[in-house]
Amino acid sequence: MGADPRQPILRMQGVSKSYGAVQILRGIDLDVEAGQRIALIGPSGSGKTTLLRLVMTLETPEDGTIEVEGELLGLRRVGDRLVKDSGAHLRSVRGKIGMVFQHFNLFPHMSALQNIMDGPVHVRGLSKDQARERALDLLAKVGLRNKADSLPRQLSGGQQQRVAIARALAMEPKIMLFDEITSALDPELVGEVLAIVRELAHETGMTMLIVTHEMGFAREVANRVLFMEGGHIVEDGEPEQVFGNPRSDRTKAFLGAVLHR
């Protein structure tokens, strides 16, 4: 049975997260519709990356729930209680989500091709021939078909990040998360990575959550922008509204600072 098209592909209700005595997210409520491309902007420490890590199940919220296509993520209902989920159901829900990190996280002993094939073979159960064909197609998509046999250390930072994007896409996720994917790159390599995400955004209609400090990129690629500060979503609107006529004084101050550096 397919997902209800009227239902958000991702829903966060009352989600809070702390590290020790420091509260990072404070009761986040967020509905994401299928096909939305959301840029999360705001100062460092505002909770943007933590929000993505919760969706990816790399962290667990203290309060609140996260649903993907109507299914609880990391929890299951037992009677009237919510208990920690594990096993096949958790893997099934989490399998709908892909993430690309700041630091490429490629397996250093595997070629670009092997890095992309690994998940589809060992997690999705594809044959090696199927996974290889898909991996080669994705390498071509990110402009690296000729680097299939190269190890990560033989690739530039921008090339490694493009392989990381192809690796995430190989799992055929419903939602893609991008966490400051250009922050570890030399400035001259930023454009080649952003171009790939820009192309994906405009070609595939894939749902995306993008944490970025690249305001021009956010304005161009996103169709919704969230400004976060202090663990709250302070402003939520279309790019033209948020960047052109922000409602919140904090959004105005932030954009004034970052756009006029």
C-alpha positions in Angstrom: 0.0 0.0 0.0 1.5 3.4 -1.0 1.8 6.4 1.2 -1.2 8.7 1.5 -0.4 11.7 -0.8 -2.1 14.1 1.6 0.2 13.0 4.4 3.5 14.8 5.0 6.5 12.7 4.0 8.2 13.8 7.2 6.5 15.0 10.4 8.2 16.1 13.6 6.0 16.8 16.7 7.3 18.2 19.9 10.9 17.1 19.2 13.5 18.1 21.8 17.1 17.2 22.2 19.8 18.1 24.8 23.4 17.3 25.2 24.0 17.3 28.9 22.7 20.5 30.3 22.6 22.2 26.9 19.2 22.0 25.1 19.7 22.0 21.4 16.2 21.6 20.0 13.1 22.8 21.9 9.8 21.3 20.9 10.2 21.3 17.1 7.0 20.9 15.1 7.6 20.5 11.4 5.7 19.0 8.5 7.5 18.4 5.2 5.6 17.7 2.0 6.9 15.3 -0.6 9.0 17.2 -3.1 9.8 20.1 -0.9 13.4 21.3 -0.9 14.0 22.9 2.5 17.0 25.0 3.3 17.8 25.3 7.0 19.8 28.4 7.8 20.8 30.1 11.0 23.8 30.6 13.3 26.1 27.8 14.4 24.6 25.9 17.3 21.0 26.7 16.4 20.1 23.0 16.1 20.1 22.6 12.3 22.5 19.6 12.1 21.0 18.0 15.2 17.6 18.1 13.5 19.1 16.2 10.5 20.9 13.7 12.8 17.6 12.9 14.5 15.9 12.3 11.2 18.8 10.0 10.2 18.5 8.2 13.6 22.1 9.0 14.5 20.6 10.7 17.6 17.5 10.0 19.6 15.1 12.7 20.8 14.3 13.1 24.5 10.8 14.1 23.7 8.5 14.1 20.7 8.0 11.9 17.7 9.3 11.7 14.1 7.3 10.0 11.4 8.3 9.1 7.8 5.4 8.5 5.5 3.2 8.1 8.6 5.4 5.5 10.2 7.1 6.2 13.5 10.9 6.5 13.2 12.8 4.8 16.0 9.7 4.0 18.1 6.8 1.7 17.9 3.4 1.6 19.7 2.8 -1.2 22.2 -0.7 -0.6 23.5 -0.8 3.0 24.7 3.0 3.2 25.1 5.8 4.2 22.8 8.8 1.9 23.0 12.2 2.0 21.3 12.1 0.3 17.9 14.7 -2.1 16.6 15.2 -4.6 13.9 13.5 -4.9 10.5 10.9 -2.2 10.9 13.4 0.4 12.0 15.7 -0.5 9.0 12.7 -0.3 6.7 11.7 3.2 7.8 15.3 4.5 8.1 16.0 3.1 4.6 13.8 5.8 3.2 16.3 8.5 4.2 19.8 9.3 2.8 22.3 11.6 4.2 25.5 13.4 2.9 27.8 14.7 5.6 30.3 17.5 5.8 33.2 15.0 5.9 32.7 12.5 3.0 32.9 9.3 5.2 33.9 7.2 2.3 35.5 3.8 3.0 39.2 4.5 2.3 40.1 1.0 1.2 37.3 0.8 -1.4 37.2 2.4 -4.9 34.6 5.0 -5.7 32.6 2.2 -7.5 32.8 -0.1 -4.5 31.8 2.6 -2.1 28.6 3.1 -4.1 27.9 -0.6 -4.5 28.3 -1.6 -0.9 24.9 -0.4 0.5 22.7 -1.7 -2.3 24.4 -5.1 -2.1 24.6 -5.6 1.6 21.5 -3.7 2.7 19.1 -3.7 -0.2 20.1 -7.2 -1.4 20.9 -6.2 -5.0 23.1 -8.5 -7.0 26.6 -7.3 -7.7 25.8 -6.9 -11.4 22.7 -4.8 -10.6 24.6 -2.7 -8.0 27.5 -2.1 -10.4 25.3 -1.0 -13.2 23.4 1.5 -10.9 26.7 2.7 -9.4 28.2 3.4 -12.9 25.1 5.3 -13.9 25.3 7.4 -10.7 29.0 8.1 -11.2 28.2 9.3 -14.7 25.5 11.5 -13.2 27.9 13.2 -10.9 30.6 13.5 -13.6 33.0 10.8 -12.3 32.5 7.8 -14.6 36.2 7.9 -15.3 37.0 7.7 -11.6 35.2 4.4 -10.9 38.4 2.6 -9.9 40.0 5.4 -7.9 40.4 5.2 -4.1 39.2 8.2 -2.1 42.8 9.4 -1.4 43.2 9.7 -5.2 40.3 12.1 -5.5 39.9 15.8 -4.7 37.6 16.8 -1.8 35.0 17.9 -4.3 35.2 14.5 -6.2 34.9 12.6 -2.9 31.8 14.6 -2.0 30.3 13.8 -5.3 31.0 10.1 -4.8 29.3 10.5 -1.3 26.2 12.0 -3.0 26.1 9.1 -5.5 26.5 6.6 -2.7 23.5 8.1 -0.9 21.4 8.1 -4.1 22.2 4.5 -4.7 20.0 3.5 -1.8 17.0 5.2 -3.6 15.9 7.3 -0.6 12.6 9.2 -0.4 14.3 12.0 1.5 17.8 13.3 1.1 19.6 15.2 3.9 22.6 17.4 3.2 24.6 18.7 6.1 26.9 21.6 5.2 28.3 19.5 2.3 30.7 22.2 1.1 32.1 23.3 4.5 35.1 21.0 4.4 36.0 21.9 0.8 38.5 24.4 -0.6 36.6 27.4 -2.0 37.4 26.5 -5.6 35.7 23.1 -5.2 32.4 24.3 -3.7 30.8 25.1 -7.1 31.1 21.6 -8.5 29.4 20.0 -5.5 26.6 22.6 -5.4 26.0 22.1 -9.1 25.3 18.4 -8.5 22.7 19.2 -5.8 21.2 22.0 -7.9 20.8 19.5 -10.8 19.2 16.8 -8.5 16.8 19.4 -7.1 15.6 20.5 -10.5 15.5 17.1 -12.2 14.3 14.6 -9.7 11.7 16.3 -7.5 13.2 14.5 -4.5 12.4 15.8 -1.0 15.5 17.5 0.4 16.5 19.1 3.7 19.7 21.1 3.2 21.7 22.7 6.0 23.9 25.4 4.4 25.7 28.7 5.0 25.6 29.3 1.2 22.7 31.8 1.1 22.7 32.3 -2.7 22.5 28.5 -3.1 19.7 28.2 -0.6 17.7 31.0 -2.3 18.1 29.3 -5.7 17.6 25.7 -4.9 15.1 25.7 -2.0 11.4 26.2 -2.3 11.1 26.6 1.5 13.5 28.2 4.0 13.6 27.7 7.7 15.6 30.1 9.9 16.6 28.4 13.2 18.0 30.0 16.3 18.3 28.7 19.9 16.6 25.4 19.0 13.5 27.0 17.6 12.2 27.5 14.1 12.0 31.3 14.1 10.9 31.8 10.5 9.4 29.5 7.8 8.5 30.7 4.4 9.3 30.8 0.7 12.8 31.9 -0.3 11.7 35.2 -1.8 9.8 36.1 1.4 12.5 34.9 3.9 15.4 36.5 2.0 13.6 39.5 0.6 11.2 40.5 3.4 11.9 38.5 6.6 9.3 38.9 9.3 11.5 38.2 12.3 14.0 40.8 13.5 16.4 37.9 14.3 16.2 36.7 10.7 16.8 40.2 9.4 19.9 40.6 11.7 21.3 37.2 10.7 20.9 37.8 7.0 22.2 41.3 7.3 25.4 40.0 8.9 26.0 37.0 6.5 25.0 38.8 3.3 27.2 41.9 3.9 30.4 40.2 5.0 
